[in-house]
Amino acid sequence: MIDVETQARHPDVPALHLLKAEQLPASMSAIIGMMNQRTADALRTVIDTNPQNSDRHALAAVDAALACLTAPAATTKYTDAERNSLPEDLYEEHDLFFGAIRVTGNPVETFAHTMLQALRSQLNDALSAGTSLCSGERGQLREAFWSVFHELWRIGVAGTPFEYAARARPLDTGLGLDDAEADPLIRWRLGHQVFFALIQALIVSVGCLEECLRDDPDDIESACRLLEDATVLMIGSGASMRYAGDFTRTHYTDAVRPAMMPPHINAKFSGLQLRDHRILLKLLNRVKPLLASPAPAVDKSYRQLLDAMSTAYDAHISVCSRFGGDRESSLRTPGSSLPAVGVLERFRSRRIGAATPDRPAK
């Protein structure tokens, strides 16, 4: 079921269906317990695609995988309790502006659908409207999504009856592309949708890591693998921001920034108002005590994740600076003497510091 209000406001932006962050399958036991054959078939379809295949081939694989799944039908709203638990921002307005719709459904299948849907929009937009991202940045985006597909397969399908019954759906590589023009506001919204999907994937990966560290701390291999997945996702989230800002400063000034200001939207609107991001930060804070005395391999992998987190913030800062944020205040802090880049730099320092484990004195 498509949200009519969203489609009426942004008819050119495909809606992205997202679970609420609390309903994501953020543990290995949840992925195992809620896996189904449709999802296994979809995963089989995309993981058979070689990373070196063209974007058009990848798009055909994503379309085929989506055809395996049941599309989310039931929309949902935040409850008063959920709003009160994180009361700082207008989350519904943020979702609405970027074309995100919160839905319910089987958590594993719906999460897989979200990832495929976000990737489909990004690939179609890049192929139709073009992109100036280098091959390395485009590769980071694809690797991030494929790491999710492989993670779900590894945890929930491999070695189970689902694996033996899984059938890849045939690809139709002759499908035409959707019509898309190089519209900066569409690129801005779609790039943020990709970011939202990758933040949800990080919640799933970090949630699985928490379960692994808590319930089976001697399973070093699994912990490192989950940290590697999260690192790839974090790097991909930075690439998604570069994709979102893949247009000129003039386009931002004339089309994008005004759309995020009154009378179109409430004052102090910000892309930082993503409820899922706040929940990810809380989850990282829960994981931190479990890493106080890690095995050397786990410690090394977690340090690489923190480095990737810093790199992701650098991508935000770079985009913000290119659009004048090194001199102008943020929409979130209008009139402030601190430019928008300074706000992001503070966020980076505080959040990486908060995610860094406290180690016992030697």
Residue pairs with C-beta under 8 A, 6 or more apart in sequence:
1 72
1 73
1 74
1 75
2 15
2 101
3 15
3 75
3 101
5 96
6 15
6 96
6 99
6 100
6 101
7 15
9 96
10 99
10 189
12 183
12 186
13 99
13 186
13 189
13 190
13 193
14 99
14 117
14 120
14 121
14 190
15 99
15 100
15 101
16 98
16 99
16 100
16 101
16 114
16 117
16 118
16 121
16 193
16 196
16 197
17 71
17 72
17 100
17 101
17 102
17 103
17 110
17 113
17 114
17 117
18 95
18 100
18 101
18 102
18 103
18 114
18 196
18 197
18 200
18 276
19 102
19 103
19 104
19 105
19 107
19 110
19 111
19 114
19 200
20 76
20 78
20 82
20 102
21 200
21 203
21 275
21 276
21 279
21 280
22 82
22 279
23 104
23 107
24 107
24 111
24 200
24 203
24 204
24 207
25 31
25 34
25 107
25 108
25 111
25 204
26 203
26 204
26 206
26 207
26 208
26 283
27 207
27 208
27 210
27 211
28 155
28 208
28 211
28 212
29 211
30 107
30 108
31 108
31 152
31 155
31 156
31 204
31 208
32 155
32 156
32 160
34 106
34 107
34 108
34 109
35 108
35 152
35 156
35 157
35 160
35 162
36 106
36 108
36 109
36 162
37 162
37 165
37 166
38 68
38 69
38 70
38 109
39 68
39 69
39 108
39 109
39 112
39 152
39 156
39 157
40 153
40 156
40 157
40 162
40 163
40 165
40 166
41 68
41 166
41 167
41 168
41 169
42 65
42 66
42 68
42 69
42 112
42 116
42 169
43 65
43 112
43 149
43 152
43 153
43 157
43 166
44 153
44 157
44 166
44 167
44 168
45 61
45 64
45 65
45 68
45 168
45 169
45 171
46 61
46 62
46 65
46 116
46 146
46 149
47 146
47 149
47 150
47 153
48 61
48 168
49 57
49 58
49 61
49 146
51 139
51 142
51 143
51 146
53 61
55 123
55 126
55 127
55 138
56 127
56 173
57 171
57 173
58 119
58 123
58 142
59 120
59 123
59 124
59 127
59 175
59 177
60 171
60 172
60 173
60 175
61 171
62 116
62 119
62 120
62 123
63 120
63 171
63 172
63 175
64 168
64 169
64 170
64 171
64 172
65 116
65 169
66 113
66 116
66 117
66 120
67 169
68 169
69 109
69 112
69 113
69 116
70 105
70 109
70 113
71 113
72 103
72 104
72 105
72 110
72 113
73 103
73 105
74 103
74 104
74 105
75 101
75 102
75 103
75 104
76 102
76 103
76 104
77 92
77 102
78 91
78 92
78 102
83 91
86 275
86 278
86 279
88 273
88 278
89 270
89 272
89 273
89 275
90 266
90 269
90 273
91 273
91 274
91 275
93 265
93 266
93 269
93 273
94 100
94 269
94 271
94 273
94 274
94 275
95 101
95 102
97 189
97 259
97 260
97 265
97 269
98 189
98 192
98 193
98 196
99 189
99 193
100 193
100 196
103 110
104 110
108 152
108 156
111 152
111 200
111 204
112 149
112 152
114 197
114 200
115 145
115 148
115 149
115 197
115 200
115 201
117 197
118 145
118 193
118 194
118 196
118 197
118 198
119 145
119 194
119 197
121 190
121 193
121 194
122 141
122 190
122 191
122 193
122 194
122 243
124 177
124 178
124 180
125 180
125 186
125 187
125 190
126 133
126 138
126 243
127 177
128 177
128 178
128 179
128 180
129 180
129 181
129 182
129 183
129 186
129 187
130 182
131 138
131 243
131 246
132 246
133 141
133 239
133 242
133 243
133 246
137 239
137 242
137 243
138 239
140 235
140 236
140 238
140 239
141 194
141 236
141 239
141 240
141 243
143 232
143 235
143 236
144 198
144 201
144 232
144 233
144 235
144 236
144 237
144 239
144 240
145 236
147 229
147 232
147 233
147 236
148 201
148 204
148 229
148 233
151 204
151 205
151 208
151 226
151 229
154 225
155 208
156 162
157 163
157 166
180 186
182 247
184 247
184 248
184 251
184 252
184 255
184 256
185 255
185 256
185 259
187 243
187 244
187 246
187 247
188 244
188 245
188 247
188 256
190 243
190 244
191 240
191 241
191 243
191 244
191 245
191 246
192 240
192 244
192 271
194 240
194 243
194 244
195 237
195 240
195 241
195 244
195 274
196 274
196 276
198 233
198 236
198 237
198 240
199 237
199 274
199 276
199 277
199 280
200 276
201 233
202 230
202 233
202 234
202 237
202 280
203 276
203 279
203 280
203 283
205 226
205 229
205 230
205 233
206 226
206 230
206 280
206 283
206 284
206 287
207 283
208 226
209 223
209 226
209 227
209 230
209 287
210 283
210 286
210 287
210 290
212 219
212 222
212 223
212 226
213 223
213 287
213 290
213 291
213 298
214 290
216 222
217 223
217 290
220 295
220 297
220 298
223 295
223 298
223 301
224 297
224 298
224 301
227 298
227 301
227 302
227 304
227 305
228 301
228 304
230 305
230 308
231 301
231 304
231 305
231 308
232 308
234 305
234 308
234 309
234 311
234 312
235 308
235 311
235 312
237 312
237 315
238 308
238 311
238 312
238 313
238 314
238 315
238 316
239 315
241 312
241 315
241 316
241 319
242 315
242 318
242 319
244 319
245 252
245 319
245 322
245 323
247 256
249 322
249 323
249 324
252 323
252 324
253 323
253 324
256 323
257 323
257 331
258 264
259 265
260 269
260 331
261 267
261 269
261 331
267 331
267 334
268 331
268 332
268 333
268 334
269 331
269 332
270 330
270 331
270 332
272 332
272 347
281 351
281 354
281 355
284 354
284 355
285 354
285 355
288 354
288 355
288 356
288 357
288 358
289 357
291 298
291 299
291 302
291 357
292 357
292 358
292 359
292 360
293 359
293 360
294 302
294 357
302 357
306 352
306 355
306 356
309 351
309 352
309 355
310 348
310 352
313 344
313 345
313 347
313 348
313 351
313 352
314 348
316 344
317 325
317 341
317 344
317 345
317 348
320 326
320 340
320 341
320 344
321 341
325 339
325 340
325 341
325 344
326 339
326 340
326 341
327 339
328 339
328 340
329 335
329 336
329 337
329 338
329 339
329 340
330 336
330 339
330 340
330 343
331 340
332 343
333 340
333 343
336 343
